[in-house]
Amino acid sequence: MCRHESDSRFRGKGFRARATCGCYSRPSPLFSRDKPLPPFFHSPASRRQALAVAASVVFLAGAARALVGAPLGDELVHFQQVQWFLAGRFEPAPDLTTVPGLHAFVAAILHVLHQESLAAARVVTMAFLLLAAWAFAGIRRRLSPADDATLPTAQLMFLPILFPYGFLLYTDVPSVALVLWMFRLSLDGRHRTAGALGLAALGVRQTNVVWIGFIALFHWCAAQRSMRPRREWLAAARPLWPYAVPVAAFVLYWLWRGKISMSQAQAPAHPDFSLHTGNLFFMLALAGLLFLPLMPAWLLRFVRAARLRPLWWLLPALLALLYAATFTADHPYNRIFPELVVRNGVLVRVAEHGVAFVALGALATVAGTALSQVRWLRPASATLVPVSALFVCASWLIEVRYYLIPFAFFNALRVLEDRRAETLMLLCWMPLSLLCLYGMLDFRFFL
């Protein structure tokens, strides 16, 4: 019996009691006029779940397509090296420019699994893509604990110039994964383990020595802010000695080989001591396209900064002048198959048409100007700018794969902008990255 029926105050007032008593009210439906509809993806948990589902669908769609098909591009050389190791032929392939550490690792896994197919080798690269995302998420949580790492981690996975190579037997994605794990371990103070991992990173790509130096420089600069200047420099550098071990190993390798490239035939195409601005401006132009949703906020910030300090206006002027005076795309590999290789097609058009040359320079200048206003999670993160510029300028061949580690660190170390713009950028990247993968595997084009 309802407590109101047993109460003498409510006797004789049955209808009114029933009308006002919650005991007599009907169960409210899930969605009623009194309860507004819950907005989809309103909570962080729902957004993470939706993003995880979408990411899984895109990843599995890429994996299903990558498990079939012939070798593509440099996979011909990389898979040849793996096959040589499986057959007991322990010598570098003639056109292999990198140390065959990854190839030995892949061959060992295939040997244990009794596999010899290209599809099995590609699965190893897919695992490295997931490991890179795992390390990246840890970096974001370590540097910005208050922020959700799901969105920037998904941005790394579906970076259109990274995602397709996560399903091919290339050294680039394993290189990104190893370098990110080095940085992740270093943030926890595990410098010895990070230094040991640096040796593995050099076994994948020799040029990773630059990023080993960057990690040491990052921590050294971070320590300077908490110490007295000049008097504690050596004390700040002392815990970073493990990074000198892979650097010393690189120097010994260089003295032994006499050049960085493993291949004698490919050494002239990859000179050791040369600086070229081609990759710098092509990387800036590509960043202007990929990070287009974020450009308005950065440009507005630049205008505000230039109003306070007019010297900022020298930056776009200097970038434009440097581009006009130094940009060239004269590497012979940037001239082959322009109808198939998107990068080469753009470069050939830029070299032959003045309008295209001006357009690329304008895009690179605007992007470089905007990127000057990126906010960093740590002051030491700003060292990424000169290190990335030096890294890409050291390569004569203009190649988008050289931008993978700079872009990965860029997204790991920057402060996120407006969530709607960041989400819009990711929503554009996901189908674009899958389109790039399918287009490459179908031999329609190559990045």
C-alpha positions in Angstrom: 0.0 0.0 0.0 1.2 3.5 -0.8 2.3 5.5 2.2 -0.2 8.2 1.1 -3.2 5.8 1.4 -2.2 4.9 4.9 -1.9 8.6 5.9 -5.1 10.1 7.2 -4.4 13.4 5.7 -4.8 11.9 2.2 -8.0 9.9 2.9 -10.9 11.3 0.8 -8.5 13.0 -1.5 -7.7 9.9 -3.5 -7.7 11.6 -7.0 -5.6 14.5 -5.9 -3.2 12.2 -4.0 -2.9 10.0 -7.0 -2.3 13.0 -9.3 0.5 14.4 -7.1 2.1 11.3 -5.8 5.0 9.8 -7.6 3.9 6.4 -6.6 1.0 6.6 -9.0 2.9 8.2 -11.9 3.6 6.1 -15.0 7.2 5.1 -15.7 8.7 7.9 -17.8 9.8 6.8 -21.2 13.5 6.9 -22.1 13.0 10.0 -24.3 10.2 12.3 -23.2 9.4 15.9 -23.6 10.7 16.6 -20.1 14.1 14.9 -20.8 16.1 16.4 -23.7 17.7 14.0 -26.1 21.3 13.2 -25.1 23.7 14.7 -27.7 25.7 12.1 -29.6 29.5 12.1 -28.8 28.9 14.7 -26.0 30.9 12.9 -23.4 34.6 12.1 -23.8 33.9 8.4 -23.3 31.4 8.3 -26.2 33.8 10.2 -28.4 36.6 7.8 -27.7 34.4 4.8 -28.4 33.2 6.3 -31.7 36.8 7.1 -32.7 38.0 3.6 -31.8 35.3 2.0 -33.9 36.0 4.3 -36.9 39.8 3.8 -36.5 39.4 0.0 -36.3 37.2 -0.1 -39.5 39.7 2.0 -41.5 42.7 0.1 -40.2 41.1 -3.3 -41.0 40.1 -2.0 -44.4 43.7 -1.1 -45.1 45.0 -4.4 -43.8 42.6 -6.5 -45.9 43.7 -4.7 -49.0 47.5 -4.9 -48.1 47.4 -8.6 -47.6 47.2 -9.1 -51.4 49.2 -7.6 -54.1 52.7 -7.4 -55.6 55.7 -5.5 -54.2 55.4 -1.8 -54.6 58.2 0.8 -55.1 61.1 0.2 -52.8 59.4 -3.0 -51.5 61.2 -4.7 -54.3 64.5 -4.0 -52.7 63.4 -4.6 -49.1 61.6 -7.8 -49.8 64.6 -9.1 -51.8 66.8 -8.5 -48.8 64.4 -10.4 -46.5 64.3 -13.3 -49.0 68.1 -13.4 -49.1 68.2 -13.7 -45.3 65.6 -16.4 -45.3 67.7 -18.3 -47.9 70.8 -17.9 -45.8 72.4 -15.3 -48.0 73.8 -12.8 -45.4 74.9 -9.9 -47.5 73.3 -6.5 -48.3 71.3 -6.1 -51.5 73.0 -3.9 -54.1 70.4 -1.1 -54.0 69.8 -1.2 -50.3 70.7 2.2 -48.8 69.8 1.4 -45.1 71.4 -0.9 -42.6 69.5 -4.2 -43.0 68.5 -4.4 -39.3 64.8 -4.3 -40.0 65.2 -6.9 -42.7 67.0 -9.3 -40.4 64.2 -8.8 -37.8 61.4 -9.4 -40.3 63.3 -12.5 -41.7 63.6 -13.9 -38.2 59.9 -13.5 -37.5 59.0 -15.1 -40.8 61.4 -17.9 -40.2 59.8 -18.6 -36.8 56.3 -18.5 -38.3 57.3 -20.6 -41.3 56.2 -17.8 -43.6 57.8 -16.5 -46.7 55.1 -14.2 -48.2 55.1 -10.5 -48.7 51.8 -10.3 -46.9 53.4 -11.8 -43.7 56.2 -9.2 -43.9 53.7 -6.4 -44.3 51.9 -7.6 -41.2 55.1 -6.8 -39.2 55.0 -3.3 -40.5 51.4 -3.0 -39.4 52.4 -4.0 -35.9 55.0 -1.2 -35.9 52.2 1.2 -36.9 50.3 0.2 -33.8 53.4 0.4 -31.6 54.0 3.9 -32.9 50.5 4.9 -31.9 51.0 3.3 -28.5 54.2 5.3 -27.9 52.6 8.5 -29.2 49.7 8.2 -26.8 52.1 7.7 -23.9 54.0 10.8 -24.9 50.9 12.9 -25.0 49.7 11.6 -21.6 53.1 12.3 -20.1 53.4 15.8 -21.5 49.8 16.8 -21.1 48.1 14.7 -18.5 44.9 16.8 -18.4 44.2 16.3 -22.1 42.7 13.3 -23.8 45.3 11.6 -25.9 42.8 9.8 -28.2 42.4 12.6 -30.8 46.1 13.4 -31.4 46.9 9.7 -31.4 44.4 9.1 -34.1 45.8 12.0 -36.0 49.2 10.3 -36.0 47.8 7.0 -37.2 45.9 8.5 -40.1 48.4 11.1 -41.2 48.0 10.7 -44.9 51.7 10.4 -45.6 52.2 7.9 -42.8 49.2 5.6 -42.9 49.8 4.0 -46.4 53.4 3.1 -45.4 52.1 1.3 -42.4 50.9 -1.5 -44.7 54.0 -1.7 -46.9 57.4 -3.3 -46.3 59.2 0.0 -45.8 61.6 1.1 -43.1 59.9 4.4 -42.4 57.1 3.3 -40.0 59.3 1.1 -37.9 61.7 4.0 -37.8 59.0 6.3 -36.5 57.9 3.7 -33.9 61.4 3.2 -32.5 62.2 7.0 -32.3 58.9 7.6 -30.6 59.5 4.8 -28.1 63.0 6.3 -27.4 61.4 9.6 -26.6 58.6 8.0 -24.5 61.2 6.1 -22.4 63.3 9.2 -22.0 60.3 11.1 -20.5 60.3 8.6 -17.7 64.0 9.1 -17.1 64.9 5.7 -18.6 67.8 7.1 -20.6 69.8 3.9 -20.7 67.0 1.9 -22.2 66.3 4.7 -24.6 69.9 4.9 -25.6 69.9 1.1 -26.2 66.8 1.5 -28.4 68.7 4.2 -30.3 71.0 1.4 -31.6 68.0 -0.4 -32.9 66.8 2.8 -34.5 70.1 3.2 -36.3 69.8 -0.4 -37.5 66.6 0.7 -39.3 67.7 4.1 -40.7 71.1 5.6 -40.2 69.6 9.2 -40.3 67.9 8.5 -37.0 71.1 9.7 -35.4 69.7 13.2 -35.8 66.6 12.3 -33.7 68.8 10.7 -31.0 70.6 14.0 -30.8 67.2 15.8 -30.6 66.0 13.8 -27.7 69.2 14.5 -25.8 68.9 18.2 -26.7 65.3 18.3 -25.6 66.1 17.0 -22.1 69.2 19.2 -21.8 67.3 22.3 -22.6 64.5 21.3 -20.3 67.0 20.9 -17.4 68.5 24.3 -18.1 65.2 26.0 -17.0 65.5 24.5 -13.5 69.2 25.2 -13.0 71.5 28.1 -12.7 72.7 29.1 -16.2 76.2 28.2 -17.3 77.3 26.7 -13.9 75.2 23.5 -14.2 75.6 22.7 -17.9 77.7 19.6 -17.4 75.5 18.4 -14.5 72.5 18.6 -16.8 74.3 16.7 -19.6 75.7 13.9 -17.3 72.4 11.8 -17.2 72.2 11.9 -21.0 75.4 10.0 -21.6 73.6 6.9 -22.9 72.6 8.8 -26.1 76.3 9.2 -26.9 76.6 5.4 -27.4 74.4 5.2 -30.5 76.0 8.4 -31.8 79.5 6.9 -31.4 78.2 3.8 -33.1 77.0 5.9 -36.0 80.4 7.6 -36.3 82.2 4.3 -36.3 79.9 3.0 -39.0 80.5 6.2 -41.0 84.3 5.8 -40.7 84.1 2.2 -41.7 81.9 2.6 -44.7 83.1 6.0 -45.8 79.6 7.1 -46.5 76.2 6.9 -44.9 74.4 4.9 -47.6 74.9 1.1 -47.4 74.7 0.9 -51.2 77.7 1.9 -53.2 75.6 2.3 -56.3 73.1 4.6 -54.5 75.7 6.7 -52.7 75.9 9.4 -55.4 72.2 10.0 -55.1 72.4 10.5 -51.4 75.5 12.6 -50.7 76.6 13.0 -47.1 77.6 16.6 -46.9 75.1 18.8 -48.8 72.4 21.2 -47.8 69.3 21.8 -50.0 66.1 23.8 -49.3 63.9 21.7 -51.6 62.6 19.4 -48.8 62.2 22.3 -46.4 59.8 24.3 -48.6 58.1 21.2 -49.9 57.5 20.1 -46.3 56.1 23.5 -45.4 53.8 23.5 -48.4 52.6 20.0 -47.5 52.0 21.1 -43.9 49.9 24.0 -45.2 47.6 21.5 -46.9 47.4 18.9 -44.3 46.9 21.3 -41.4 44.6 23.6 -43.3 41.8 23.6 -40.6 44.3 24.9 -38.1 45.9 27.5 -40.3 43.4 30.4 -39.6 44.0 30.3 -35.9 47.8 30.3 -36.3 47.7 33.1 -38.9 45.4 35.2 -36.7 47.8 34.7 -33.8 50.7 35.8 -36.1 48.9 39.0 -37.1 48.3 39.9 -33.5 52.0 39.2 -32.7 53.1 41.3 -35.6 51.0 44.2 -34.5 52.8 44.2 -31.2 56.2 43.5 -32.7 56.5 44.5 -36.3 59.7 42.6 -36.7 57.6 39.5 -37.1 56.8 40.7 -40.6 60.4 39.9 -41.6 59.6 36.2 -41.3 57.4 35.8 -44.4 59.7 38.2 -46.3 62.8 36.1 -45.5 61.0 32.8 -46.3 59.9 34.1 -49.6 63.3 35.4 -50.5 65.0 32.2 -49.4 62.6 30.2 -51.5 63.1 32.3 -54.6 66.8 32.2 -54.3 67.5 28.6 -53.4 64.6 26.3 -54.2 65.3 23.7 -56.9 64.1 20.2 -57.7 67.1 18.9 -59.6 67.5 15.5 -58.2 67.2 12.9 -61.0 64.9 10.7 -59.0 62.4 13.6 -58.8 62.1 13.5 -62.6 61.0 9.9 -63.0 57.4 8.9 -63.6 55.8 12.3 -63.0 52.5 10.9 -64.3 52.5 8.3 -61.5 54.5 9.7 -58.6 52.4 12.6 -57.2 55.4 14.3 -55.6 57.4 14.2 -58.8 54.5 15.4 -60.9 54.1 18.5 -58.7 57.9 19.2 -58.8 58.1 18.9 -62.5 55.3 21.3 -63.0 56.8 23.7 -60.5 60.1 23.5 -62.4 58.5 24.2 -65.8 55.8 26.7 -65.0 56.4 30.0 -63.3 52.8 30.2 -61.9 53.3 26.8 -60.2 56.6 27.9 -58.8 55.0 31.0 -57.3 52.1 29.1 -56.0 54.2 26.5 -54.2 56.4 29.3 -52.7 53.4 31.3 -51.5 51.9 28.2 -49.9 55.1 27.3 -48.2 55.7 30.9 -47.0 52.2 31.2 -45.5 52.5 27.8 -43.8 55.9 28.7 -42.4 54.5 32.0 -41.1 51.5 30.3 -39.5 53.6 27.5 -37.9 55.7 30.1 -36.1 52.8 30.6 -33.8 52.3 27.1 -32.7 52.1 26.7 -28.9 54.3 24.1 -27.4 53.6 21.8 -24.4 57.1 22.4 -23.1 59.5 25.3 -23.9 62.2 22.8 -24.9 59.9 21.5 -27.7 60.8 24.6 -29.8 64.1 22.9 -30.5 62.2 20.7 -32.9 62.0 23.5 -35.5 65.8 23.9 -36.2 66.4 20.2 -35.9 63.7 19.3 -38.4 64.9 22.0 -40.8 68.4 20.6 -40.6 67.2 17.1 -41.0 65.2 17.6 -44.2 67.7 20.1 -45.7 70.5 17.4 -45.5 68.7 15.3 -48.1 69.0 16.2 -51.8 66.1 14.0 -52.9 62.7 15.6 -52.2 60.8 12.8 -50.5 57.6 13.1 -48.3 58.7 10.1 -46.2 61.5 12.2 -44.7 58.8 14.4 -43.0 57.2 11.5 -41.0 59.3 11.9 -37.9 59.1 15.8 -37.9 55.3 15.6 -38.3 55.0 13.0 -35.6 57.0 15.0 -33.1 55.2 18.2 -34.2 51.8 16.6 -33.2 53.3 15.1 -30.0 54.7 18.3 -28.7 52.2 21.0 -29.7 49.2 22.3 -27.8 45.9 21.2 -29.4 43.9 24.0 -30.9 40.1 24.2 -31.1 38.6 20.7 -30.9 36.2 21.2 -33.7 39.1 22.2 -36.1 41.2 19.3 -34.8 38.4 16.8 -35.3 37.6 18.2 -38.8 41.2 17.7 -39.7 41.1 14.1 -38.5 37.8 13.4 -40.4 39.5 14.6 -43.5 42.6 12.6 -43.0 40.9 9.2 -42.4 39.3 8.7 -45.8 42.2 10.5 -47.5 44.7 8.1 -45.9 42.7 5.1 -47.0 42.3 6.5 -50.5 46.1 7.0 -50.7 46.7 3.4 -49.6 44.3 1.9 -52.1 45.5 4.1 -54.9 49.1 3.0 -54.3 48.3 -0.7 -54.0 46.2 -0.4 -57.2 49.2 1.2 -59.0 47.2 4.3 -59.8 49.6 6.7 -58.2 52.4 6.8 -55.6 53.1 9.4 -52.9 
